Amino acid sequence: MRVALLTALVILLIPAAAIALVCGSKPVIEAWLEKNYGERLLFTATNQAGDQVVLYLNPESGTWSALLRPRQTPDLLCPLDSGQGGQPHPFLPET
């Protein structure tokens, strides 16, 4: 709980311009994910704030990246998280 509160406080105190520094150009980040990790766009969804949450995946290696595409600056992608062991799942159970 303490870590979450500290993180929230730090985010509130960081100027918006500094936050933008962790974001990058959508085409540049997509090319970098493809070149370095073989990740391609798997999923997009719009959250309640109107931003897009974007998920990239390499189904062979299992690496994945979750990014945010802000509503006000749709040409940017901002990293949320990444990891290994990702795999796509079918919508319907196999019969």
Number of C-alpha atoms within 10 A of each C-alpha: 6 7 8 9 10 11 12 11 11 11 13 10 9 10 10 10 8 10 11 13 9 11 18 16 13 15 12 12 17 17 14 13 20 16 11 8 17 19 23 18 16 14 12 15 13 14 11 7 8 12 16 19 19 20 20 23 27 22 16 11 14 16 19 24 22 19 20 22 23 18 14 9 11 13 13 20 25 21 16 12 11 14 11 12 12 17 14 10 7 7 6 6 6 5 3
